[in-house]
Amino acid sequence: MKHTLLNVEEFKTRRLKLLANIPVGSIAFFPAAKEITRSNDTEYAFCQNKNFYYLTGFNEPDALLILIKSNDDQLQSILFSRAKDPLQEIWHGRRIGQEKAKKHYGFDQCYTLEESDEILLERLTDIKELHYCFGDAPNFGECQTFDQQVSQWLASVKAKVRQGITAPHTLVDCSAVINEMRLIKSDAELDIMRQVNDISCAAHQRAMEKTLAGKFEYQIEAEILHEFARNGARFPAYASIVAGGDNANILHYTNNDDVLNDGELLLIDAGGELAGYAADITRTFPVNGKFTPSQRALYQLVLDVQNAVIEQIIPNINFAQLNAFTCEFLTKGLIELGILSGDLTALIEEKSCKKYFIHGLGHWLGLDVHDAGDYQVNKDKQQLRSFEPGMVMTIEPGLYIPLDDDSVDEKWRGIGIRIEDNILVTDQGHENLTKNAPKSIKAIESLMANAKLKLS
């Protein structure tokens, strides 16, 4: 299946924008990721450093981007990458090489990694500021961290000061600059995010259709991964959570090895990755296709608050406001169900609902599942960042009541529910990118009933 992907001009524009945000006389470093050994001589599936990918679109390990701003009219982008090597390419796959990298990715110059030390020594000379993301890229080259590699390069320059060479006198963490750039998505990025969300919605539908009591969680996970891959999203954006029954009360449950039991709920938190961009969707539904009365009541409460929160998303609102609304809404609902008791105002002030709603309401989404971008958190841990058009976030309220919680009626125990959608802020309001994944009780029960009819 063919998908719309980013073109080289998008990446060139990003590089120029970053250069516009650093002063004259600066150089910026962005390292690629390394392949990580899984065991002995096998590696994990490669995942590129997201900041490096954001600025290059280059998806090989062991590379380095440097951006130089000598003056406002002298801007350079240079890539260091692995040299072409016929023997290595026979065993491990083709390499892009320097000629193709320059031609297809729009860099001004391209060199091999073996040339980096000598050329960087020259490029760092008489530069005032060195910008890079502090703490980025562990295991870069022969060094334990990229920070250590930077220190080595600087030491090499400083060793030549008696020859009249000046080394950079200021190190600047440019994480905040690139995080702000990544937070607001371009139209081209949003096209990809719509595509990966459509694929992921189809995967959640498939999971509902294939779920039956007696199957194992990993069998449903396999159905999800199958749907991702057959539609072009070869890898999940994160380890899928397929949690039946009380397993749903483990927020990051990824064992996915338990049997699915009749009468229990199944919580699935899964999203595909396409061209580096992530989807992050959660749906909760009954294993047998029919909600029990207690499951229905708790599920409807979570769904109602999620829908109400999403409807409020417009520019200039923030997570702090939505969190306050969610807390009040859930507290009222839990009192009505008899799960909480006491004075409403006092329970809201005490945030009593957080006993059952134990995580945040949402997070930024993009190249990373928990994407880059400042939330502007104050001393009270409130997220005050105003929403702007082009931001994409998750909205994911949930309620979790473990089996061993004897403070509530037995009918509620062992139920874990989360509903998560991916929301784009628009000029006038919002767009739900995950609307195609069924979430109303009627839609879920109807879909699963039709699937059973096809099997009979």
C-alpha positions, 0 to 999 in steps of 0.5 A: 500500500502506497502512502504519502510521505514527506519530501526533501523540502520539508526537511530542508525547511526544518533545518533552515528554521532551526538555524534561524533560531541560533546566533551567528557563529554557531554550530549544531550537532544532531546524532543518529541512533545506533543499532542496539544488540538484542543478544549476541550478534542479533539486533533489535529493529532499528529506531532512528533518533527522532530529532535527527530524523526530524531534521534529515529524513535519513534512516541509517544508524551511525550518522551525524548532522551538523548545521553551521551558521557562519553568518546570516547568508552562510548556512551549511548542512553537513552529513557524516554517514557510513561509507559504501562497503560492498561486503557489509552490504551483502551481509547487512543491507544496502547503504545510501552512501555520500553521493546519494545522501547529498542528492536525495536528502538535500545536504550541502556536503556529505562525508564518511564517518571516518572523515568526521574527526578531521573535518569537525576539528576544522569546522569547530575552529573559531566557532563561538557556540556549540548547540546540541541536545544534552543527554542525547544519543547514548552509545555514540561511536566509541564513546559511552554517550554523545556528551562524551564524544562532544567533549573529545572533539572540543578537547582536540580543538582546545589542544591547538589554542597555541596555534591561534585557534579558538574553540567554542566558549559556550555549550547550549542545549538546543532541546527546547528549540527543536521541541518547539518546532516538533510540537506544531505539525505541518500539513504534510506531517498531519497527512501522515498522522491521519494515515497511521491513525486510519491504519490503527483504527482498522487494527482495533476493529480487527481486534474486536472482531477476532476476540473470543473467550479462550483465546490468548492475549498474544493472539489478539496482539498478532491480529493487531500487528498483522493489520498494521503491517498489511497496511504499510505500518510495519512496526508498532509505535510502542509495545502493544498492551493487550490486557484482559480482565484484571490485567487492565489495572496494570497500566503498562502491561505488556506480557500479553500472555494470559487467557481471555475469559468470558464475562471480562473486559479486554483493554487494548492500547496499541498504535502503528508507526508510519514514516516515523509518526505514531498513533496511540489508541486505546479501546476497552470492550467485552471479551464475549461482545456484551457489556455486563451492567456494572461494566456498562455503567463504568464504561459509559462514565469514562466515555461520557467524560472523554467525549465531553473533554474532546468537545471542549478542545479549541485553541487557548484552552489547556490541559489544566482546565481539562483536568479540572473538568475531568476530575469534577465529572468523574467524582460526580459519576463515582458518587452516583455509582456508589464507588465514592461517598462524601461531600462532593466539594470536599472529594473534588478538592481532595482529588479523590477520583485519582484513586481510580483515575491514576494517570494523566489525561493526555500527552503530545503525540507525533514522532514519539508517542510521548512527543516533544514539547513543553507543557509549562507545568507550574509548582502545583503540577498543572499543565498550563500550555495553551493549545495551538492549531497544529498540536496533536494530543491524546485524550485518555481518561480511565478508571481502574479498580483492581480485584483486591480492592475490597473498599468497593462492591464486588461487582466493580472489582477487576474492571479496568477501562481506558478510552484514548483518542488522538486529537488535532487542534484546528483553527476553529476547534479540533479534529478527532483522528481516531474516530474510526475506531468504535467506542460507543457501547452500541457500536462495539456490541454491534461490530462484535455481534456481526463478527460472530454471525460471520463465524457461525 
